[in-house]
Amino acid sequence: MTAAARPGVPEPPADAAAGVLEVMEYTDPLCPWAWGSEPKLRRLRALLGGQAVWRPVYGMLFDEEEDDPAPDPAAETAWYARHVAGISAHTGAPHAVRLARVAACSRPASLAAVAAERQGAAVARAVLRRLRESAFVLGEPADSTDGVRTAVAGLPGLDEGLLLADMTIRQVRDRLAADRAEARAPVPEVLGLSGPAPHPGAAKEAGDGYRYALPTLLFVGPGGRRVVPGWRPLGEYLAAARAVAPGLRTEAGPLDPDAALELHLSLTSADLEQLTADGRPPARAVRLESGNGPLWLHPAYAEGHPACTEQHPAPVADRSPGH
């Protein structure tokens, strides 16, 4: 059996000989390390451009099949809020001023992320971003269908009714079940892994086996496979991609801040550092404050954003020039 034929390890793409790279991103909409890694992964996708097929695999961080209910939900929420704030100190990502609760389950948000792919890649990325902002800006994790509905309200280009309907169909549910199973068949390289703090990415015990730590990226190409788990610098992702896809071109230049906002709709300070030349905020944006720095939202993206409504008044919205 070849390395790539082991259970849980995808075969190289059929056209790998032509230099195609496949990237599996093991992730979860409600994972704070995945949220903090998003700026680097946005930059990595830009650098890889059309040379890579990028496939998200939703690993079910909060899994009702494996997690027991907390004996003291309030104490668990207070502990988890401190935990997320500590992660934010490493990643530079925003965190909520107040966390309402620890997510009961990742399934609704993951179903929404999968269902959104049926409306196109751009919509799927925007839905995933809103789901993450629900947890890490509003402090209201989208762990129910109603939570998903609130998180994605008013999102430009999204058919909300279709998204909610698609979350219930067999194809979407089967896809999420397959993602969950794949995430629980990690490659041997991440079993018992030790590496750099604070998040080396060793596979986590889950049920009677293991699952990938989140996020983990698996690169498969004509040169084999490389796995980059946990919290890693952009250079490690690039090195892995080049190792399995010799001749890869990674020449995308930085974006103007306003072009970055037009493309991504929602930017953190870390996004600006990764995507632009000087980290300068976009000139025309809605600024939202969090427990760890601001976000800048495209006005159309902010229009129906729950952080900008009367139901969630805590973040400060500022449309003045330079924000």
KEZAGU-729174 format. One record per residue (C-alpha): residue in three letters; residue number from 1; x, y, z. Coordinates in steps of 0.5 Angstrom, whole numbers, plus 500, padded with zeros to 3 digits. Layout:
{code: ALA; pos: NUM; c1: X; c2: Y; c3: Z}
...
***
This chain:
{code: MET; pos: 1; c1: 500; c2: 500; c3: 500}
{code: THR; pos: 2; c1: 503; c2: 507; c3: 498}
{code: ALA; pos: 3; c1: 503; c2: 512; c3: 503}
{code: ALA; pos: 4; c1: 498; c2: 516; c3: 500}
{code: ALA; pos: 5; c1: 493; c2: 510; c3: 500}
{code: ARG; pos: 6; c1: 493; c2: 510; c3: 507}
{code: PRO; pos: 7; c1: 486; c2: 511; c3: 510}
{code: GLY; pos: 8; c1: 484; c2: 518; c3: 511}
{code: VAL; pos: 9; c1: 490; c2: 520; c3: 506}
{code: PRO; pos: 10; c1: 487; c2: 523; c3: 500}
{code: GLU; pos: 11; c1: 491; c2: 520; c3: 493}
{code: PRO; pos: 12; c1: 494; c2: 525; c3: 489}
{code: PRO; pos: 13; c1: 490; c2: 529; c3: 484}
{code: ALA; pos: 14; c1: 489; c2: 525; c3: 477}
{code: ASP; pos: 15; c1: 493; c2: 531; c3: 474}
{code: ALA; pos: 16; c1: 498; c2: 531; c3: 479}
{code: ALA; pos: 17; c1: 504; c2: 530; c3: 474}
{code: ALA; pos: 18; c1: 502; c2: 537; c3: 471}
{code: GLY; pos: 19; c1: 504; c2: 540; c3: 477}
{code: VAL; pos: 20; c1: 497; c2: 541; c3: 481}
{code: LEU; pos: 21; c1: 497; c2: 541; c3: 488}
{code: GLU; pos: 22; c1: 492; c2: 539; c3: 493}
{code: VAL; pos: 23; c1: 491; c2: 542; c3: 500}
{code: MET; pos: 24; c1: 486; c2: 539; c3: 505}
{code: GLU; pos: 25; c1: 485; c2: 544; c3: 511}
{code: TYR; pos: 26; c1: 482; c2: 541; c3: 517}
{code: THR; pos: 27; c1: 479; c2: 546; c3: 520}
{code: ASP; pos: 28; c1: 472; c2: 548; c3: 524}
{code: PRO; pos: 29; c1: 468; c2: 554; c3: 524}
{code: LEU; pos: 30; c1: 469; c2: 555; c3: 531}
{code: CYS; pos: 31; c1: 476; c2: 554; c3: 533}
{code: PRO; pos: 32; c1: 480; c2: 559; c3: 535}
{code: TRP; pos: 33; c1: 487; c2: 557; c3: 533}
{code: ALA; pos: 34; c1: 483; c2: 556; c3: 526}
{code: TRP; pos: 35; c1: 480; c2: 563; c3: 526}
{code: GLY; pos: 36; c1: 487; c2: 566; c3: 528}
{code: SER; pos: 37; c1: 491; c2: 563; c3: 522}
{code: GLU; pos: 38; c1: 486; c2: 565; c3: 517}
{code: PRO; pos: 39; c1: 490; c2: 571; c3: 515}
{code: LYS; pos: 40; c1: 496; c2: 567; c3: 514}
{code: LEU; pos: 41; c1: 492; c2: 562; c3: 510}
{code: ARG; pos: 42; c1: 488; c2: 568; c3: 506}
{code: ARG; pos: 43; c1: 495; c2: 570; c3: 504}
{code: LEU; pos: 44; c1: 497; c2: 563; c3: 502}
{code: ARG; pos: 45; c1: 491; c2: 562; c3: 498}
{code: ALA; pos: 46; c1: 493; c2: 568; c3: 494}
{code: LEU; pos: 47; c1: 500; c2: 566; c3: 493}
{code: LEU; pos: 48; c1: 498; c2: 559; c3: 491}
{code: GLY; pos: 49; c1: 493; c2: 562; c3: 486}
{code: GLY; pos: 50; c1: 490; c2: 557; c3: 481}
{code: GLN; pos: 51; c1: 496; c2: 552; c3: 482}
{code: ALA; pos: 52; c1: 492; c2: 549; c3: 488}
{code: VAL; pos: 53; c1: 486; c2: 545; c3: 489}
{code: TRP; pos: 54; c1: 484; c2: 547; c3: 496}
{code: ARG; pos: 55; c1: 479; c2: 543; c3: 500}
{code: PRO; pos: 56; c1: 476; c2: 545; c3: 507}
{code: VAL; pos: 57; c1: 475; c2: 539; c3: 511}
{code: TYR; pos: 58; c1: 471; c2: 540; c3: 517}
{code: GLY; pos: 59; c1: 473; c2: 536; c3: 523}
{code: MET; pos: 60; c1: 468; c2: 538; c3: 529}
{code: LEU; pos: 61; c1: 471; c2: 541; c3: 534}
{code: PHE; pos: 62; c1: 465; c2: 541; c3: 539}
{code: ASP; pos: 63; c1: 462; c2: 534; c3: 537}
{code: GLU; pos: 64; c1: 456; c2: 532; c3: 541}
{code: GLU; pos: 65; c1: 458; c2: 524; c3: 540}
{code: GLU; pos: 66; c1: 465; c2: 525; c3: 544}
{code: ASP; pos: 67; c1: 464; c2: 531; c3: 549}
{code: ASP; pos: 68; c1: 460; c2: 530; c3: 555}
{code: PRO; pos: 69; c1: 456; c2: 536; c3: 558}
{code: ALA; pos: 70; c1: 459; c2: 541; c3: 563}
{code: PRO; pos: 71; c1: 457; c2: 540; c3: 570}
{code: ASP; pos: 72; c1: 458; c2: 548; c3: 571}
{code: PRO; pos: 73; c1: 457; c2: 551; c3: 564}
{code: ALA; pos: 74; c1: 458; c2: 558; c3: 567}
{code: ALA; pos: 75; c1: 465; c2: 556; c3: 570}
{code: GLU; pos: 76; c1: 466; c2: 553; c3: 563}
{code: THR; pos: 77; c1: 465; c2: 559; c3: 559}
{code: ALA; pos: 78; c1: 469; c2: 563; c3: 564}
{code: TRP; pos: 79; c1: 475; c2: 558; c3: 563}
{code: TYR; pos: 80; c1: 474; c2: 558; c3: 555}
{code: ALA; pos: 81; c1: 474; c2: 566; c3: 555}
{code: ARG; pos: 82; c1: 480; c2: 566; c3: 558}
{code: HIS; pos: 83; c1: 483; c2: 560; c3: 554}
{code: VAL; pos: 84; c1: 481; c2: 564; c3: 547}
{code: ALA; pos: 85; c1: 484; c2: 571; c3: 550}
{code: GLY; pos: 86; c1: 490; c2: 567; c3: 551}
{code: ILE; pos: 87; c1: 490; c2: 564; c3: 544}
{code: SER; pos: 88; c1: 489; c2: 571; c3: 541}
{code: ALA; pos: 89; c1: 495; c2: 574; c3: 545}
{code: HIS; pos: 90; c1: 499; c2: 569; c3: 540}
{code: THR; pos: 91; c1: 495; c2: 570; c3: 534}
{code: GLY; pos: 92; c1: 493; c2: 577; c3: 534}
{code: ALA; pos: 93; c1: 486; c2: 575; c3: 532}
{code: PRO; pos: 94; c1: 480; c2: 579; c3: 535}
{code: HIS; pos: 95; c1: 476; c2: 575; c3: 541}
{code: ALA; pos: 96; c1: 469; c2: 577; c3: 544}
{code: VAL; pos: 97; c1: 469; c2: 582; c3: 550}
{code: ARG; pos: 98; c1: 464; c2: 577; c3: 553}
{code: LEU; pos: 99; c1: 463; c2: 570; c3: 551}
{code: ALA; pos: 100; c1: 456; c2: 568; c3: 552}
{code: ARG; pos: 101; c1: 457; c2: 560; c3: 552}
{code: VAL; pos: 102; c1: 462; c2: 555; c3: 550}
{code: ALA; pos: 103; c1: 459; c2: 552; c3: 543}
{code: ALA; pos: 104; c1: 454; c2: 546; c3: 545}
{code: CYS; pos: 105; c1: 456; c2: 543; c3: 538}
{code: SER; pos: 106; c1: 460; c2: 545; c3: 531}
{code: ARG; pos: 107; c1: 455; c2: 541; c3: 527}
{code: PRO; pos: 108; c1: 450; c2: 547; c3: 525}
{code: ALA; pos: 109; c1: 456; c2: 551; c3: 523}
{code: SER; pos: 110; c1: 459; c2: 546; c3: 520}
{code: LEU; pos: 111; c1: 453; c2: 544; c3: 516}
{code: ALA; pos: 112; c1: 452; c2: 551; c3: 514}
{code: ALA; pos: 113; c1: 459; c2: 552; c3: 511}
{code: VAL; pos: 114; c1: 459; c2: 546; c3: 507}
{code: ALA; pos: 115; c1: 452; c2: 548; c3: 505}
{code: ALA; pos: 116; c1: 454; c2: 555; c3: 503}
{code: GLU; pos: 117; c1: 459; c2: 551; c3: 498}
{code: ARG; pos: 118; c1: 453; c2: 550; c3: 493}
{code: GLN; pos: 119; c1: 452; c2: 557; c3: 492}
{code: GLY; pos: 120; c1: 460; c2: 558; c3: 490}
{code: ALA; pos: 121; c1: 467; c2: 559; c3: 493}
{code: ALA; pos: 122; c1: 466; c2: 567; c3: 494}
{code: VAL; pos: 123; c1: 459; c2: 566; c3: 498}
{code: ALA; pos: 124; c1: 462; c2: 560; c3: 502}
{code: ARG; pos: 125; c1: 468; c2: 564; c3: 504}
{code: ALA; pos: 126; c1: 464; c2: 570; c3: 507}
{code: VAL; pos: 127; c1: 459; c2: 565; c3: 510}
{code: LEU; pos: 128; c1: 465; c2: 561; c3: 514}
{code: ARG; pos: 129; c1: 468; c2: 568; c3: 516}
{code: ARG; pos: 130; c1: 461; c2: 570; c3: 519}
{code: LEU; pos: 131; c1: 460; c2: 564; c3: 523}
{code: ARG; pos: 132; c1: 467; c2: 565; c3: 526}
{code: GLU; pos: 133; c1: 465; c2: 572; c3: 527}
{code: SER; pos: 134; c1: 459; c2: 570; c3: 531}
{code: ALA; pos: 135; c1: 464; c2: 566; c3: 536}
{code: PHE; pos: 136; c1: 470; c2: 571; c3: 536}
{code: VAL; pos: 137; c1: 467; c2: 578; c3: 535}
{code: LEU; pos: 138; c1: 460; c2: 577; c3: 538}
{code: GLY; pos: 139; c1: 461; c2: 572; c3: 543}
{code: GLU; pos: 140; c1: 455; c2: 568; c3: 540}
{code: PRO; pos: 141; c1: 457; c2: 561; c3: 537}
{code: ALA; pos: 142; c1: 453; c2: 559; c3: 532}
{code: ASP; pos: 143; c1: 451; c2: 552; c3: 535}
{code: SER; pos: 144; c1: 444; c2: 552; c3: 533}
{code: THR; pos: 145; c1: 440; c2: 553; c3: 526}
{code: ASP; pos: 146; c1: 437; c2: 560; c3: 529}
{code: GLY; pos: 147; c1: 445; c2: 562; c3: 531}
{code: VAL; pos: 148; c1: 447; c2: 560; c3: 524}
{code: ARG; pos: 149; c1: 441; c2: 564; c3: 521}
{code: THR; pos: 150; c1: 443; c2: 570; c3: 525}
{code: ALA; pos: 151; c1: 450; c2: 570; c3: 524}
{code: VAL; pos: 152; c1: 449; c2: 570; c3: 516}
{code: ALA; pos: 153; c1: 443; c2: 575; c3: 516}
{code: GLY; pos: 154; c1: 444; c2: 580; c3: 510}
{code: LEU; pos: 155; c1: 450; c2: 577; c3: 507}
{code: PRO; pos: 156; c1: 451; c2: 580; c3: 500}
{code: GLY; pos: 157; c1: 450; c2: 575; c3: 495}
{code: LEU; pos: 158; c1: 447; c2: 569; c3: 500}
{code: ASP; pos: 159; c1: 441; c2: 566; c3: 499}
{code: GLU; pos: 160; c1: 439; c2: 565; c3: 506}
{code: GLY; pos: 161; c1: 433; c2: 561; c3: 505}
{code: LEU; pos: 162; c1: 437; c2: 556; c3: 500}
{code: LEU; pos: 163; c1: 443; c2: 556; c3: 505}
{code: LEU; pos: 164; c1: 438; c2: 553; c3: 511}
{code: ALA; pos: 165; c1: 434; c2: 548; c3: 506}
{code: ASP; pos: 166; c1: 441; c2: 546; c3: 504}
{code: MET; pos: 167; c1: 443; c2: 544; c3: 511}
{code: THR; pos: 168; c1: 438; c2: 539; c3: 512}
{code: ILE; pos: 169; c1: 439; c2: 535; c3: 505}
{code: ARG; pos: 170; c1: 443; c2: 528; c3: 505}
{code: GLN; pos: 171; c1: 448; c2: 530; c3: 500}
{code: VAL; pos: 172; c1: 451; c2: 536; c3: 505}
{code: ARG; pos: 173; c1: 450; c2: 531; c3: 511}
{code: ASP; pos: 174; c1: 454; c2: 526; c3: 508}
{code: ARG; pos: 175; c1: 459; c2: 530; c3: 506}
{code: LEU; pos: 176; c1: 460; c2: 533; c3: 513}
{code: ALA; pos: 177; c1: 460; c2: 526; c3: 516}
{code: ALA; pos: 178; c1: 465; c2: 524; c3: 511}
{code: ASP; pos: 179; c1: 469; c2: 530; c3: 513}
{code: ARG; pos: 180; c1: 469; c2: 528; c3: 520}
{code: ALA; pos: 181; c1: 471; c2: 521; c3: 519}
{code: GLU; pos: 182; c1: 477; c2: 524; c3: 515}
{code: ALA; pos: 183; c1: 479; c2: 528; c3: 520}
{code: ARG; pos: 184; c1: 479; c2: 522; c3: 525}
{code: ALA; pos: 185; c1: 484; c2: 518; c3: 521}
{code: PRO; pos: 186; c1: 490; c2: 523; c3: 521}
{code: VAL; pos: 187; c1: 497; c2: 521; c3: 518}
{code: PRO; pos: 188; c1: 502; c2: 518; c3: 522}
{code: GLU; pos: 189; c1: 507; c2: 524; c3: 522}
{code: VAL; pos: 190; c1: 502; c2: 528; c3: 527}
{code: LEU; pos: 191; c1: 501; c2: 522; c3: 532}
{code: GLY; pos: 192; c1: 505; c2: 524; c3: 538}
{code: LEU; pos: 193; c1: 508; c2: 530; c3: 535}
{code: SER; pos: 194; c1: 512; c2: 535; c3: 539}
{code: GLY; pos: 195; c1: 514; c2: 541; c3: 536}
{code: PRO; pos: 196; c1: 514; c2: 549; c3: 538}
{code: ALA; pos: 197; c1: 509; c2: 552; c3: 543}
{code: PRO; pos: 198; c1: 504; c2: 554; c3: 543}
{code: HIS; pos: 199; c1: 500; c2: 550; c3: 539}
{code: PRO; pos: 200; c1: 505; c2: 544; c3: 535}
{code: GLY; pos: 201; c1: 499; c2: 541; c3: 532}
{code: ALA; pos: 202; c1: 499; c2: 534; c3: 535}
{code: ALA; pos: 203; c1: 493; c2: 529; c3: 533}
{code: LYS; pos: 204; c1: 488; c2: 530; c3: 539}
{code: GLU; pos: 205; c1: 485; c2: 524; c3: 542}
{code: ALA; pos: 206; c1: 478; c2: 523; c3: 540}
{code: GLY; pos: 207; c1: 473; c2: 518; c3: 542}
{code: ASP; pos: 208; c1: 477; c2: 511; c3: 541}
{code: GLY; pos: 209; c1: 482; c2: 514; c3: 537}
{code: TYR; pos: 210; c1: 485; c2: 521; c3: 534}
{code: ARG; pos: 211; c1: 483; c2: 527; c3: 530}
{code: TYR; pos: 212; c1: 487; c2: 532; c3: 527}
{code: ALA; pos: 213; c1: 489; c2: 538; c3: 531}
{code: LEU; pos: 214; c1: 486; c2: 544; c3: 528}
{code: PRO; pos: 215; c1: 488; c2: 547; c3: 523}
{code: THR; pos: 216; c1: 492; c2: 542; c3: 520}
{code: LEU; pos: 217; c1: 494; c2: 543; c3: 512}
{code: LEU; pos: 218; c1: 496; c2: 537; c3: 508}
{code: PHE; pos: 219; c1: 499; c2: 538; c3: 502}
{code: VAL; pos: 220; c1: 499; c2: 533; c3: 496}
{code: GLY; pos: 221; c1: 502; c2: 533; c3: 490}
{code: PRO; pos: 222; c1: 507; c2: 530; c3: 485}
{code: GLY; pos: 223; c1: 513; c2: 530; c3: 490}
{code: GLY; pos: 224; c1: 509; c2: 526; c3: 495}
{code: ARG; pos: 225; c1: 505; c2: 529; c3: 501}
{code: ARG; pos: 226; c1: 507; c2: 534; c3: 507}
{code: VAL; pos: 227; c1: 503; c2: 536; c3: 513}
{code: VAL; pos: 228; c1: 503; c2: 542; c3: 517}
{code: PRO; pos: 229; c1: 499; c2: 542; c3: 523}
{code: GLY; pos: 230; c1: 498; c2: 547; c3: 529}
{code: TRP; pos: 231; c1: 500; c2: 554; c3: 529}
{code: ARG; pos: 232; c1: 506; c2: 555; c3: 524}
{code: PRO; pos: 233; c1: 509; c2: 561; c3: 520}
{code: LEU; pos: 234; c1: 507; c2: 562; c3: 513}
{code: GLY; pos: 235; c1: 514; c2: 560; c3: 511}
{code: GLU; pos: 236; c1: 512; c2: 553; c3: 513}
{code: TYR; pos: 237; c1: 506; c2: 552; c3: 509}
{code: LEU; pos: 238; c1: 510; c2: 555; c3: 503}
{code: ALA; pos: 239; c1: 516; c2: 550; c3: 504}
{code: ALA; pos: 240; c1: 511; c2: 544; c3: 504}
{code: ALA; pos: 241; c1: 507; c2: 546; c3: 498}
{code: ARG; pos: 242; c1: 514; c2: 547; c3: 494}
{code: ALA; pos: 243; c1: 516; c2: 540; c3: 497}
{code: VAL; pos: 244; c1: 511; c2: 537; c3: 494}
{code: ALA; pos: 245; c1: 510; c2: 541; c3: 488}
{code: PRO; pos: 246; c1: 516; c2: 543; c3: 485}
{code: GLY; pos: 247; c1: 516; c2: 549; c3: 480}
{code: LEU; pos: 248; c1: 510; c2: 552; c3: 484}
{code: ARG; pos: 249; c1: 510; c2: 560; c3: 483}
{code: THR; pos: 250; c1: 509; c2: 564; c3: 489}
{code: GLU; pos: 251; c1: 509; c2: 571; c3: 486}
{code: ALA; pos: 252; c1: 503; c2: 575; c3: 488}
{code: GLY; pos: 253; c1: 504; c2: 582; c3: 491}
{code: PRO; pos: 254; c1: 501; c2: 585; c3: 496}
{code: LEU; pos: 255; c1: 494; c2: 588; c3: 496}
{code: ASP; pos: 256; c1: 492; c2: 596; c3: 497}
{code: PRO; pos: 257; c1: 488; c2: 596; c3: 503}
{code: ASP; pos: 258; c1: 481; c2: 598; c3: 500}
{code: ALA; pos: 259; c1: 482; c2: 592; c3: 494}
{code: ALA; pos: 260; c1: 483; c2: 587; c3: 500}
{code: LEU; pos: 261; c1: 477; c2: 590; c3: 503}
{code: GLU; pos: 262; c1: 473; c2: 589; c3: 497}
{code: LEU; pos: 263; c1: 476; c2: 582; c3: 496}
{code: HIS; pos: 264; c1: 475; c2: 579; c3: 503}
{code: LEU; pos: 265; c1: 469; c2: 584; c3: 506}
{code: SER; pos: 266; c1: 472; c2: 583; c3: 513}
{code: LEU; pos: 267; c1: 479; c2: 585; c3: 515}
{code: THR; pos: 268; c1: 483; c2: 584; c3: 522}
{code: SER; pos: 269; c1: 489; c2: 588; c3: 524}
{code: ALA; pos: 270; c1: 493; c2: 581; c3: 522}
{code: ASP; pos: 271; c1: 489; c2: 580; c3: 515}
{code: LEU; pos: 272; c1: 492; c2: 587; c3: 514}
{code: GLU; pos: 273; c1: 499; c2: 585; c3: 516}
{code: GLN; pos: 274; c1: 499; c2: 579; c3: 511}
{code: LEU; pos: 275; c1: 495; c2: 582; c3: 505}
{code: THR; pos: 276; c1: 498; c2: 589; c3: 505}
{code: ALA; pos: 277; c1: 504; c2: 592; c3: 504}
{code: ASP; pos: 278; c1: 504; c2: 597; c3: 510}
{code: GLY; pos: 279; c1: 498; c2: 594; c3: 514}
{code: ARG; pos: 280; c1: 494; c2: 601; c3: 513}
{code: PRO; pos: 281; c1: 487; c2: 600; c3: 515}
{code: PRO; pos: 282; c1: 482; c2: 601; c3: 509}
{code: ALA; pos: 283; c1: 479; c2: 608; c3: 508}
{code: ARG; pos: 284; c1: 472; c2: 606; c3: 507}
{code: ALA; pos: 285; c1: 470; c2: 601; c3: 512}
{code: VAL; pos: 286; c1: 466; c2: 600; c3: 518}
{code: ARG; pos: 287; c1: 470; c2: 599; c3: 524}
{code: LEU; pos: 288; c1: 468; c2: 594; c3: 530}
{code: GLU; pos: 289; c1: 472; c2: 594; c3: 536}
{code: SER; pos: 290; c1: 473; c2: 587; c3: 540}
{code: GLY; pos: 291; c1: 476; c2: 585; c3: 546}
{code: ASN; pos: 292; c1: 483; c2: 585; c3: 542}
{code: GLY; pos: 293; c1: 483; c2: 590; c3: 537}
{code: PRO; pos: 294; c1: 479; c2: 592; c3: 531}
{code: LEU; pos: 295; c1: 475; c2: 589; c3: 525}
{code: TRP; pos: 296; c1: 474; c2: 593; c3: 518}
{code: LEU; pos: 297; c1: 468; c2: 591; c3: 515}
{code: HIS; pos: 298; c1: 466; c2: 593; c3: 508}
{code: PRO; pos: 299; c1: 460; c2: 597; c3: 508}
{code: ALA; pos: 300; c1: 455; c2: 592; c3: 504}
{code: TYR; pos: 301; c1: 458; c2: 586; c3: 509}
{code: ALA; pos: 302; c1: 456; c2: 590; c3: 515}
{code: GLU; pos: 303; c1: 449; c2: 592; c3: 512}
{code: GLY; pos: 304; c1: 446; c2: 586; c3: 516}
{code: HIS; pos: 305; c1: 451; c2: 584; c3: 520}
{code: PRO; pos: 306; c1: 449; c2: 582; c3: 527}
{code: ALA; pos: 307; c1: 454; c2: 586; c3: 530}
{code: CYS; pos: 308; c1: 452; c2: 593; c3: 527}
{code: THR; pos: 309; c1: 444; c2: 592; c3: 529}
{code: GLU; pos: 310; c1: 441; c2: 594; c3: 535}
{code: GLN; pos: 311; c1: 441; c2: 587; c3: 538}
{code: HIS; pos: 312; c1: 448; c2: 587; c3: 539}
{code: PRO; pos: 313; c1: 450; c2: 594; c3: 540}
{code: ALA; pos: 314; c1: 457; c2: 593; c3: 544}
{code: PRO; pos: 315; c1: 462; c2: 593; c3: 538}
{code: VAL; pos: 316; c1: 463; c2: 600; c3: 536}
{code: ALA; pos: 317; c1: 461; c2: 602; c3: 529}
{code: ASP; pos: 318; c1: 465; c2: 608; c3: 525}
{code: ARG; pos: 319; c1: 464; c2: 610; c3: 518}
{code: SER; pos: 320; c1: 469; c2: 616; c3: 518}
{code: PRO; pos: 321; c1: 475; c2: 616; c3: 513}
{code: GLY; pos: 322; c1: 481; c2: 612; c3: 515}
{code: HIS; pos: 323; c1: 477; c2: 607; c3: 519}
***
